[in-house]
Amino acid sequence: LGSWWITQILGVLLSMPTENHLSADLRTKRRVERLLRRKRNAESIRRHLEAGGEYISKRERIRLSKEKLRQNLSNGVKFCIDCSFEDDMSAKEHSKFAQQLCRIYGANKKAVIPFSLHLVNFDPVGPLAMCCRKKCSGFDAYQIGFHVGSPTDVFKSQQIFYLSPDASDPLLDVDRCSVYVVGGLVDENIAKGKSLDTASKLGIPTVRLPIQEFAPTDWSPQNSTKSSALPLNIVVEILLAFLQHRDWRTALDQCLPRRFRTRNDLGRQTSVQLA
């Protein structure tokens, strides 16, 4: 270790209280670990630069990530979460919605081909918004569209599809010129048909994820109703995986919950790819 790092670590050790308090020891241990980690990272960066590599700082990576999301908000495939079910959910379900939205935003940031994310029928002072501000760090600065209006009001001139587990027709492709909407309903009791009824009132065609057609061979849920009503973040992860691979079997295999699957993976069918 260099002299500066040794000085820093010794300073931490000498500042330890004389009392043998567990919490104080733990804080000191963590401070030493952080210093050692910074030292290792600095050495790794130095070797990388000496080898002719390029270094992008964490701050710059964050800036580039935000810029990418800003561009995709304008140019990406439009994906909307319909918040009109806010009054149908309990406080606990509002909290779960916020947690799933955090995961959705994180998955979209990391995606090879991110969505242009939008919240429609969104009340900025409603219980969902309050819960999202509490659960999702920096929620108001999210690079997503916040819309009070319905999807048909916001995207009047575009083809809109409403994803519902109760729809008859499968979604076979994701078209850049279309808008896709999913009901922002976290329903612990799984009341069937709500998203289907909402789409019918709006005059929007409905589609479902093509799980029946392209599910992995180990997909064997005992409760088909529960397994088809996937969490919002899982739905988004499946669609993001499809955008990347253009292959439903790959997307479903990567993202469908393991709790509904068996260990037997023999006889997997050949992937069906879309151009």
C-alpha positions as CSV (number, residue, x, y, z in Angstrom):
1,L,0.0,0.0,0.0
2,G,1.1,3.6,-0.7
3,S,2.0,5.9,2.2
4,W,-1.2,7.9,1.8
5,W,-3.4,4.9,2.1
6,I,-1.5,3.6,5.1
7,T,-1.9,7.0,6.8
8,Q,-5.6,6.9,6.1
9,I,-6.1,3.4,7.5
10,L,-4.0,4.1,10.5
11,G,-6.0,7.2,11.2
12,V,-9.2,5.2,11.1
13,L,-7.7,2.6,13.5
14,L,-6.4,5.2,15.9
15,S,-9.7,6.9,16.0
16,M,-11.4,3.8,17.4
17,P,-13.0,4.3,20.8
18,T,-11.4,2.7,23.8
19,E,-14.7,1.0,24.6
20,N,-15.2,-2.3,22.8
21,H,-18.6,-1.4,21.3
22,L,-19.7,-3.7,18.5
23,S,-21.4,-1.0,16.5
24,A,-18.3,1.3,16.7
25,D,-16.1,-1.6,15.6
26,L,-18.4,-2.4,12.7
27,R,-18.4,1.2,11.5
28,T,-14.6,1.2,11.7
29,K,-14.3,-2.0,9.8
30,R,-16.6,-0.7,7.1
31,R,-14.5,2.5,6.8
32,V,-11.3,0.4,6.4
33,E,-13.0,-1.8,3.8
34,R,-14.1,1.3,1.8
35,L,-10.6,2.7,1.9
36,L,-9.1,-0.6,0.7
37,R,-11.8,-0.9,-2.0
38,R,-10.9,2.6,-3.2
39,K,-7.3,1.7,-3.3
40,R,-8.0,-1.5,-5.3
41,N,-10.2,0.5,-7.7
42,A,-7.5,3.2,-8.2
43,E,-4.9,0.5,-8.9
44,S,-7.2,-1.2,-11.4
45,I,-7.9,2.0,-13.2
46,R,-4.2,2.9,-13.4
47,R,-3.4,-0.5,-14.9
48,H,-6.2,-0.1,-17.4
49,L,-5.1,3.3,-18.5
50,E,-1.4,2.1,-18.8
51,A,-2.6,-0.7,-21.0
52,G,-4.2,1.9,-23.4
53,G,-7.7,1.6,-22.1
54,E,-10.3,4.3,-21.7
55,Y,-11.7,5.3,-18.3
56,I,-15.2,6.8,-17.8
57,S,-15.9,8.1,-14.3
58,K,-19.0,7.0,-12.4
59,R,-20.4,10.6,-12.7
60,E,-19.9,10.5,-16.4
61,R,-21.5,7.0,-16.7
62,I,-24.6,8.3,-14.8
63,R,-24.7,11.3,-17.1
64,L,-24.5,9.1,-20.2
65,S,-27.2,6.8,-18.8
66,K,-29.6,9.7,-18.2
67,E,-28.9,11.1,-21.7
68,K,-29.7,7.7,-23.2
69,L,-33.0,7.5,-21.3
70,R,-33.8,11.1,-22.4
71,Q,-33.3,10.1,-26.0
72,N,-35.3,6.9,-25.7
73,L,-38.1,8.9,-24.0
74,S,-38.5,10.7,-27.4
75,N,-37.5,7.9,-29.8
76,G,-38.1,4.6,-28.1
77,V,-41.0,2.2,-28.2
78,K,-43.7,3.7,-26.1
79,F,-44.7,1.6,-23.1
80,C,-47.4,3.0,-20.7
81,I,-48.5,2.0,-17.2
82,D,-52.1,2.8,-16.7
83,C,-52.6,4.2,-13.2
84,S,-56.4,4.4,-13.4
85,F,-56.7,1.4,-10.9
86,E,-55.3,3.5,-8.1
87,D,-58.7,3.6,-6.2
88,D,-59.1,-0.2,-6.5
89,M,-55.9,-0.9,-4.6
90,S,-55.1,-0.9,-0.9
91,A,-52.3,1.0,0.8
92,K,-50.2,-2.3,0.8
93,E,-50.9,-2.7,-3.0
94,H,-49.9,0.9,-3.6
95,S,-46.6,0.2,-1.9
96,K,-46.0,-2.9,-4.0
97,F,-46.8,-0.9,-7.1
98,A,-44.1,1.6,-6.2
99,Q,-41.6,-1.2,-5.5
100,Q,-42.3,-2.8,-8.9
101,L,-42.0,0.6,-10.6
102,C,-38.5,1.1,-9.1
103,R,-37.5,-2.3,-10.6
104,I,-39.0,-1.4,-13.9
105,Y,-37.0,1.9,-14.1
106,G,-33.8,0.1,-13.1
107,A,-34.3,-2.7,-15.7
108,N,-35.1,-0.1,-18.3
109,K,-31.9,1.9,-17.5
110,K,-29.8,-1.3,-18.0
111,A,-31.6,-2.5,-21.1
112,V,-29.8,-2.8,-24.4
113,I,-32.9,-1.3,-26.1
114,P,-34.8,0.7,-23.4
115,F,-38.5,1.7,-23.6
116,S,-39.9,5.1,-23.7
117,L,-41.7,4.7,-20.3
118,H,-44.9,6.6,-19.5
119,L,-47.4,6.8,-16.6
120,V,-50.9,7.5,-17.9
121,N,-54.0,8.4,-15.8
122,F,-51.4,9.5,-13.3
123,D,-52.5,11.7,-10.3
124,P,-49.4,13.6,-9.2
125,V,-50.8,14.1,-5.7
126,G,-52.6,10.8,-5.3
127,P,-51.6,7.9,-3.1
128,L,-49.7,6.1,-5.8
129,A,-47.6,9.2,-6.5
130,M,-46.9,9.7,-2.7
131,C,-45.9,6.0,-2.4
132,C,-43.6,6.2,-5.4
133,R,-41.9,9.3,-4.0
134,K,-41.4,7.5,-0.7
135,K,-40.1,4.2,-2.2
136,C,-38.3,5.3,-5.4
137,S,-35.3,7.5,-4.9
138,G,-35.4,10.5,-7.2
139,F,-38.8,9.6,-8.5
140,D,-39.8,13.1,-9.7
141,A,-36.5,13.2,-11.8
142,Y,-37.2,9.9,-13.5
143,Q,-36.8,10.1,-17.3
144,I,-40.4,9.0,-17.9
145,G,-43.5,10.7,-19.1
146,F,-46.1,11.7,-16.5
147,H,-49.5,12.1,-17.9
148,V,-52.8,13.0,-16.3
149,G,-54.7,11.9,-19.4
150,S,-55.6,8.4,-20.7
151,P,-53.5,6.6,-23.3
152,T,-56.0,7.5,-26.0
153,D,-55.7,11.2,-25.0
154,V,-51.9,11.2,-24.9
155,F,-51.2,9.1,-28.0
156,K,-54.2,10.0,-30.2
157,S,-52.6,9.3,-33.6
158,Q,-50.9,6.0,-32.8
159,Q,-52.0,2.4,-32.7
160,I,-52.4,1.4,-29.1
161,F,-52.5,-2.2,-27.7
162,Y,-53.5,-3.0,-24.1
163,L,-51.7,-6.0,-22.5
164,S,-54.1,-8.2,-20.5
165,P,-53.6,-11.7,-19.3
166,D,-57.3,-12.3,-20.2
167,A,-56.9,-11.3,-23.8
168,S,-57.5,-13.9,-26.5
169,D,-54.8,-12.8,-29.0
170,P,-51.1,-13.2,-28.3
171,L,-48.6,-10.4,-28.8
172,L,-46.3,-11.8,-31.5
173,D,-44.2,-8.7,-32.2
174,V,-43.3,-5.3,-30.7
175,D,-43.7,-2.6,-33.3
176,R,-41.8,0.7,-32.9
177,C,-44.7,2.7,-34.3
178,S,-47.3,1.3,-31.8
179,V,-48.0,2.1,-28.1
180,Y,-48.2,-0.6,-25.5
181,V,-50.2,-0.2,-22.3
182,V,-50.3,-2.4,-19.2
183,G,-52.7,-2.0,-16.3
184,G,-50.9,-0.7,-13.2
185,L,-52.9,-3.0,-11.0
186,V,-51.3,-4.8,-8.1
187,D,-54.1,-7.1,-7.1
188,E,-53.3,-9.7,-4.4
189,N,-56.7,-11.4,-4.9
190,I,-56.3,-11.4,-8.8
191,A,-59.8,-10.2,-9.9
192,K,-60.0,-11.3,-13.5
193,G,-61.0,-9.1,-16.4
194,K,-60.3,-5.6,-15.0
195,S,-57.7,-4.7,-17.6
196,L,-59.8,-6.3,-20.3
197,D,-62.8,-4.2,-19.3
198,T,-60.7,-1.0,-19.2
199,A,-59.4,-1.6,-22.7
200,S,-62.9,-2.3,-24.0
201,K,-64.2,1.0,-22.6
202,L,-61.3,2.8,-24.3
203,G,-61.8,1.0,-27.6
204,I,-58.3,-0.4,-27.5
205,P,-57.4,-3.9,-28.9
206,T,-56.1,-6.3,-26.3
207,V,-53.2,-8.7,-26.5
208,R,-51.5,-11.0,-24.0
209,L,-47.9,-12.2,-23.6
210,P,-47.5,-15.3,-25.8
211,I,-46.7,-17.6,-22.8
212,Q,-49.1,-20.4,-24.1
213,E,-47.3,-20.4,-27.4
214,F,-43.6,-20.0,-26.4
215,A,-43.3,-21.0,-22.7
216,P,-40.2,-23.0,-21.7
217,T,-40.7,-26.7,-21.5
218,D,-40.3,-26.5,-17.7
219,W,-43.2,-24.0,-17.3
220,S,-45.7,-25.9,-15.3
221,P,-47.7,-23.7,-12.9
222,Q,-50.4,-25.4,-10.8
223,N,-52.4,-22.1,-10.7
224,S,-52.7,-20.8,-14.3
225,T,-54.6,-17.7,-13.2
226,K,-52.0,-16.7,-10.7
227,S,-49.1,-17.4,-13.1
228,S,-50.6,-15.4,-16.0
229,A,-51.1,-12.3,-13.8
230,L,-47.4,-11.5,-13.6
231,P,-45.9,-8.6,-11.7
232,L,-45.5,-5.4,-13.7
233,N,-41.7,-5.6,-13.5
234,I,-41.6,-9.1,-14.9
235,V,-43.9,-8.1,-17.8
236,V,-41.5,-5.3,-18.7
237,E,-38.4,-7.5,-18.3
238,I,-39.9,-10.0,-20.7
239,L,-40.6,-7.3,-23.3
240,L,-37.2,-5.7,-22.9
241,A,-35.6,-9.2,-23.4
242,F,-37.7,-9.6,-26.5
243,L,-36.6,-6.3,-27.9
244,Q,-33.0,-7.3,-27.4
245,H,-33.2,-10.9,-28.8
246,R,-36.3,-10.8,-31.0
247,D,-37.1,-14.3,-29.7
248,W,-40.0,-15.0,-27.4
249,R,-38.6,-18.3,-26.2
250,T,-35.4,-16.7,-25.1
251,A,-37.2,-13.8,-23.4
252,L,-39.6,-16.0,-21.6
253,D,-36.9,-18.5,-20.6
254,Q,-34.8,-15.7,-19.1
255,C,-37.6,-13.8,-17.3
256,L,-40.5,-16.1,-16.2
257,P,-40.5,-16.7,-12.5
258,R,-38.7,-19.9,-11.4
259,R,-41.4,-20.7,-8.8
260,F,-43.7,-21.8,-11.5
261,R,-41.1,-24.0,-13.2
262,T,-39.8,-27.5,-12.8
263,R,-36.2,-28.7,-13.0
264,N,-36.9,-30.9,-16.0
265,D,-35.7,-29.0,-19.1
266,L,-35.5,-31.9,-21.6
267,G,-36.9,-31.6,-25.0
268,R,-36.7,-27.8,-25.3
269,Q,-38.1,-26.7,-28.7
270,T,-36.1,-24.8,-31.2
271,S,-36.4,-21.0,-30.7
272,V,-38.8,-19.2,-33.0
273,Q,-37.3,-15.9,-34.0
274,L,-38.9,-12.9,-35.5
275,A,-37.1,-10.7,-38.0
